[in-house]
Amino acid sequence: MTADVEPGMAVAEVPTPALVVDLDRMERNIAAWQALADRNGTRLRPHIKTHKSPAIAAMQLAAGACGIAAAKPTEAEVFVDAGCTDVVIAYPTVGRDKWERVARMAGRARMAVNVDSDLQARGLSAAAVAEGVVIRVHIEIDTGLNRVGLPPDDHRGIAAFARLLAELPGIELEGVTTHRGKFSERLARMSNTDAGREEGGIMVDVAERLRADGFPIAQVSAGGTITGPGVAEVAGVTEVRAGTYVFFDAMQVGYGAATPDDVALAILATVISTRRSGWTTVDAGTKTFSGDRGGVASAGDEIARAVDVDAAVMRTTEEHGMVRLGDGVSVEVGQKLRFTPYHVCTSVNLADALVGVRGDVVEAVWPIAARGKTR
């Protein structure tokens, strides 16, 4: 809890900039996604990179999530320390310090890690053997995002890698996994559901080929907030991973994965200057909004859009957000505005706390315990 914000305070009194979470919307999002997974007979593993808060992870687990996904070992460690007992590090970790950290956590929680190289596999194996634990591994498949992973049509290469994993001590080949989103021109022309079904189908095919070669692939995981609903419909997919659904953001609205009424997090900022006609400046800049456009938008696009008035953040410096006002819109110095960030995950990583509100009253204040955990 931060010293200047506490439960019972009116939202209008919250010092800015602040990240304000609509609890009714967040709770509805958590319930809706768990129901989606349950309806399709798949497990839901929320990626905690979005909220970075053990308190919110506890809500997702209480709703029925099978465990959590994290991006980096230090991030995962925060949640293991908080009592999470089933954790996937959805990232191909490299480095002795990281392998040893994962192995130590495996003594307290069921740990799994995405892998796509011999070096990672051997490093995890050595660390697990030294610690006397077992670390599960999931083969990362590149289904189109072109970040990491083995090509899905390289069956010989995937099988050879699976063979190495099966032979190494201290690690256990558990499954195959992917994340691709909808960031290519071809996928952008598809519906979210069809893109998800294709993604899930590719992964099920990879798993079935490996099983035919004698590898007991127990988990087939895929998806994200954009494609997850379609992935969940594919027979043979066992687990959907998604993170942004807990809050949603302007990116998800733009891709049709949410409506504005689903977005649960807003950045609360105060107008500090109105000297320029048609524009205003608020007390939140790149240190709050992050300016992240996800690598998919062009110059001149909005960084964040106001919730209650026709206005958008178009440019930022460290502490200033330059806001273009719509026709006929006027604001006053001292007025507070709420903005929907383009990419909520990177905005959360810049803040110290999440302020949970119900109606116009603060109900909870959660420290963002895993912010800055990038190793």
C-alpha positions in Angstrom: 0.0 0.0 0.0 1.3 3.4 -0.9 1.3 6.1 1.8 -0.8 8.6 -0.2 -3.6 6.2 -1.3 -5.7 4.1 0.9 -9.0 2.3 0.9 -12.0 4.5 1.4 -10.5 7.5 -0.4 -12.5 9.0 -3.2 -11.1 8.4 -6.7 -11.0 12.2 -7.2 -8.6 12.5 -4.3 -6.1 9.9 -5.7 -2.7 11.6 -6.4 -1.7 11.4 -10.1 -0.5 9.9 -12.2 -2.0 6.6 -11.0 -3.1 3.3 -12.5 -6.8 2.8 -11.5 -8.4 -0.6 -11.8 -12.2 -0.9 -12.2 -12.8 -4.0 -9.9 -16.2 -4.8 -11.3 -14.7 -5.1 -14.9 -11.6 -6.9 -13.8 -13.6 -9.5 -11.9 -16.0 -9.9 -14.8 -13.0 -10.5 -17.2 -11.5 -13.1 -14.9 -14.8 -15.0 -14.6 -15.5 -14.8 -18.4 -12.1 -16.2 -19.4 -12.2 -19.0 -16.8 -15.7 -19.9 -18.1 -14.4 -19.9 -21.7 -11.7 -22.4 -20.7 -14.1 -24.5 -18.7 -16.6 -24.6 -21.5 -14.0 -25.9 -23.9 -12.5 -28.4 -21.5 -9.1 -26.7 -21.5 -6.9 -25.3 -18.7 -6.3 -21.6 -18.4 -2.9 -20.4 -17.4 -2.9 -16.6 -16.9 0.3 -14.8 -17.8 1.1 -12.5 -14.9 3.2 -10.1 -16.9 0.1 -7.9 -17.3 -0.6 -7.2 -13.6 2.6 -8.4 -11.8 0.6 -8.6 -8.6 0.3 -11.7 -6.5 -3.1 -10.5 -5.1 -4.6 -10.6 -8.6 -3.0 -13.9 -9.4 -4.7 -15.3 -6.3 -8.0 -14.2 -7.7 -7.3 -15.9 -11.0 -6.3 -19.1 -9.3 -9.3 -19.0 -7.0 -11.5 -18.7 -10.1 -10.0 -21.9 -11.5 -6.8 -21.2 -13.3 -4.4 -24.1 -13.3 -1.3 -22.0 -12.4 0.5 -19.0 -13.8 2.9 -18.1 -16.6 5.7 -15.6 -16.1 8.2 -14.1 -18.5 11.5 -14.2 -16.5 12.8 -16.2 -13.5 13.0 -13.1 -11.2 9.4 -12.3 -12.1 8.3 -15.9 -11.4 10.2 -15.9 -8.1 7.9 -13.1 -6.7 4.9 -15.4 -7.2 6.5 -18.5 -5.9 7.4 -16.5 -2.8 3.8 -15.5 -2.6 2.6 -19.2 -2.6 2.1 -20.0 -6.3 2.9 -23.7 -6.8 2.5 -24.3 -10.5 4.5 -21.9 -12.7 5.6 -21.9 -16.3 8.3 -19.5 -17.4 7.1 -18.8 -20.9 10.5 -17.7 -22.2 13.6 -19.5 -23.3 15.9 -18.6 -20.4 19.7 -18.4 -21.0 22.4 -18.0 -18.4 23.7 -20.0 -15.4 22.3 -17.5 -12.9 18.8 -18.0 -14.4 19.0 -21.8 -14.7 20.1 -22.0 -11.0 17.3 -19.7 -10.0 14.7 -21.8 -11.7 16.2 -25.0 -10.1 15.9 -23.4 -6.7 12.3 -22.5 -7.3 11.6 -26.1 -8.5 12.3 -27.2 -4.9 9.2 -25.2 -3.8 6.9 -25.3 -6.8 6.1 -27.2 -10.0 8.3 -25.4 -12.6 8.3 -25.6 -16.3 10.3 -23.6 -18.9 10.0 -23.0 -22.6 13.0 -24.1 -24.5 14.2 -24.0 -28.2 18.0 -24.7 -28.0 20.4 -27.4 -26.8 22.3 -24.8 -24.7 19.1 -24.0 -22.7 18.2 -27.6 -22.3 21.7 -28.6 -21.1 21.9 -25.6 -18.7 18.5 -26.4 -17.1 19.5 -30.1 -16.8 22.8 -29.3 -15.0 21.1 -26.9 -12.6 18.3 -29.4 -11.9 20.7 -32.2 -11.2 22.8 -30.0 -8.9 19.7 -29.0 -7.0 18.2 -32.5 -6.9 14.9 -31.4 -8.6 13.0 -32.0 -11.8 12.2 -29.1 -14.2 9.6 -29.6 -16.9 10.3 -28.3 -20.3 8.0 -27.2 -23.2 9.4 -27.1 -26.8 8.8 -23.6 -28.2 7.3 -23.6 -31.7 7.4 -20.6 -34.0 3.9 -20.4 -35.6 4.5 -17.0 -37.2 5.6 -14.3 -34.7 9.2 -15.0 -35.7 10.7 -14.3 -32.2 11.8 -17.7 -30.9 11.0 -21.4 -31.5 11.4 -24.2 -34.0 9.5 -24.1 -37.3 6.4 -26.3 -37.0 7.1 -28.0 -40.4 10.6 -29.1 -39.3 9.5 -32.4 -37.8 12.9 -33.9 -38.0 14.5 -31.1 -36.1 11.7 -31.0 -33.5 12.0 -34.8 -33.0 15.8 -34.6 -32.6 15.4 -31.8 -30.0 12.7 -33.9 -28.2 15.1 -36.8 -28.2 17.8 -34.7 -26.5 15.3 -33.4 -23.9 14.2 -37.0 -23.1 17.8 -38.1 -22.6 19.0 -35.3 -20.3 18.8 -35.9 -16.6 16.9 -33.6 -14.3 14.4 -32.3 -16.9 11.2 -33.8 -18.2 9.7 -33.1 -21.7 6.1 -32.2 -20.9 4.7 -30.4 -23.9 4.8 -28.1 -26.8 3.9 -24.4 -26.8 3.6 -21.3 -29.0 2.5 -17.7 -29.0 2.0 -15.8 -32.2 -0.7 -13.1 -31.9 -2.1 -11.6 -35.1 0.7 -9.3 -36.2 1.3 -10.4 -39.8 -0.6 -9.2 -42.9 -2.0 -12.7 -43.5 -3.3 -13.2 -40.0 -4.7 -9.7 -39.8 -7.0 -10.6 -42.7 -8.4 -13.5 -40.6 -10.9 -13.3 -37.8 -9.5 -13.7 -34.3 -11.3 -17.0 -34.0 -10.1 -18.5 -37.2 -6.5 -17.4 -36.5 -6.8 -19.1 -33.1 -8.2 -22.3 -34.6 -5.3 -22.4 -37.1 -2.7 -21.8 -34.3 -4.2 -24.5 -32.2 -4.4 -26.9 -35.1 -0.7 -26.4 -35.9 0.3 -27.2 -32.3 -1.9 -30.3 -32.1 -0.4 -31.6 -35.3 3.1 -31.1 -33.9 2.2 -32.9 -30.7 0.6 -35.8 -32.5 3.7 -36.3 -34.7 5.9 -36.4 -31.6 3.6 -38.9 -29.9 3.8 -41.1 -33.0 7.5 -41.0 -32.5 7.1 -42.2 -28.9 7.3 -39.0 -27.0 4.6 -38.6 -24.3 3.5 -35.0 -24.9 1.1 -34.2 -22.1 0.5 -30.5 -22.7 -0.3 -28.6 -25.8 -0.5 -24.9 -25.0 -1.1 -21.9 -27.2 -3.0 -18.7 -27.5 -3.0 -15.2 -26.0 -5.7 -12.7 -25.4 -6.4 -12.2 -29.1 -6.4 -15.8 -30.4 -7.1 -17.6 -27.1 -10.8 -18.1 -27.6 -10.2 -19.7 -31.0 -7.3 -21.8 -29.7 -9.5 -23.1 -26.8 -12.0 -24.6 -29.4 -9.4 -26.9 -30.9 -9.6 -30.5 -29.8 -6.3 -31.6 -28.4 -5.2 -28.2 -27.0 -4.9 -28.7 -23.3 -4.0 -25.2 -22.1 -4.6 -21.6 -23.1 -2.1 -19.0 -21.9 -3.3 -15.3 -21.9 -2.5 -12.3 -19.8 -3.9 -9.0 -21.1 -7.5 -10.2 -20.7 -7.4 -9.3 -17.0 -7.4 -5.6 -17.9 -7.5 -5.4 -21.7 -6.2 -2.2 -23.4 -6.5 -0.2 -26.6 -4.5 -2.7 -28.5 -7.0 -5.5 -27.6 -9.9 -3.2 -28.5 -8.3 -2.4 -31.8 -7.8 -6.1 -32.6 -11.4 -6.8 -31.7 -10.6 -8.9 -28.7 -12.5 -6.6 -26.4 -14.9 -3.7 -26.3 -14.1 -0.4 -24.5 -16.5 -1.5 -21.8 -14.2 -4.5 -21.1 -11.2 -2.4 -20.4 -10.6 -2.4 -16.6 -7.5 -0.3 -16.2 -7.1 3.4 -16.8 -4.3 5.9 -16.2 -5.5 8.8 -14.1 -3.7 12.0 -14.9 -4.1 15.7 -14.0 -4.2 18.6 -16.5 -1.2 20.8 -15.8 -1.4 23.3 -18.7 -3.9 24.6 -21.2 -1.8 27.2 -23.0 -2.0 25.8 -26.5 -5.3 26.0 -28.4 -6.8 22.6 -29.1 -4.3 20.9 -26.8 -3.6 20.3 -23.2 -0.8 18.7 -21.2 -1.2 16.2 -18.4 1.2 15.1 -15.6 1.9 11.7 -17.2 4.5 11.0 -19.9 6.7 8.1 -21.1 7.4 7.2 -17.5 3.7 6.4 -17.1 2.3 5.5 -20.6 5.6 4.0 -21.8 4.8 5.1 -25.3 4.8 1.4 -26.4 2.8 0.8 -29.5 3.6 -2.9 -29.7 5.9 -2.5 -32.7 2.9 -2.6 -35.1 1.7 1.0 -35.4 2.9 4.0 -37.4 4.0 7.4 -36.4 1.2 9.7 -35.4 -0.9 7.1 -33.8 -2.5 7.7 -30.4 -0.5 6.6 -27.4 -3.6 6.7 -25.2 -7.3 7.8 -25.5 -9.3 9.5 -22.8 -12.2 7.6 -21.4 -14.6 10.4 -20.6 -13.9 13.1 -23.2 -12.8 13.2 -26.8 -9.1 13.6 -26.3 -6.0 11.5 -27.0 -2.3 11.5 -25.9 -0.4 12.0 -29.1 3.1 12.8 -27.8 5.1 12.3 -24.6 8.3 13.3 -22.9 9.4 11.9 -19.6 6.8 13.7 -17.4 4.5 15.4 -19.9 1.6 14.0 -22.0 0.6 16.2 -24.8 -3.1 15.7 -25.4 -5.0 16.6 -28.5 -8.6 17.7 -27.7 -11.6 17.0 -29.9 -13.7 19.7 -31.5 -15.5 21.7 -28.8 -13.7 20.0 -25.9 -12.2 22.2 -23.2 -10.5 21.2 -19.9 -9.2 23.2 -16.9 -5.9 23.1 -15.1 -6.3 20.7 -12.2 -9.0 18.6 -13.9 -8.4 14.8 -13.8 -8.7 12.7 -16.9 -8.7 8.9 -17.3 -6.9 7.3 -20.3 -6.9 3.9 -21.8 -3.2 2.9 -22.5 -2.4 1.3 -25.8 -0.4 -1.5 -24.2 -1.3 -2.0 -20.5 1.5 -4.5 -19.7 4.3 -2.0 -20.2 2.4 0.7 -18.4 2.0 -1.4 -15.3 5.7 -2.2 -15.3 6.4 1.5 -14.8 4.2 2.0 -11.7 4.5 1.2 -8.0 0.9 0.3 -7.3 -2.5 -0.6 -8.7 -5.4 1.3 -7.2 -8.5 -0.9 -7.2 -11.8 1.1 -7.3 -15.4 0.2 -7.1 -17.6 3.0 -8.3 -15.9 6.2 -7.2 -14.3 4.8 -4.1 -10.9 3.2 -3.6 -11.3 -0.4 -2.3 -7.8 -1.8 -2.6 -4.2 -0.8 -3.2 -1.8 -3.5 -4.5 1.9 -3.0 -4.8 3.2 -4.1 -8.3 5.5 -6.6 -6.7 7.1 -7.9 -9.9 7.7 -4.7 -11.7 11.2 -4.3 -13.2 11.9 -8.0 -12.9 13.6 -8.4 -16.2 16.1 -11.2 -15.6 
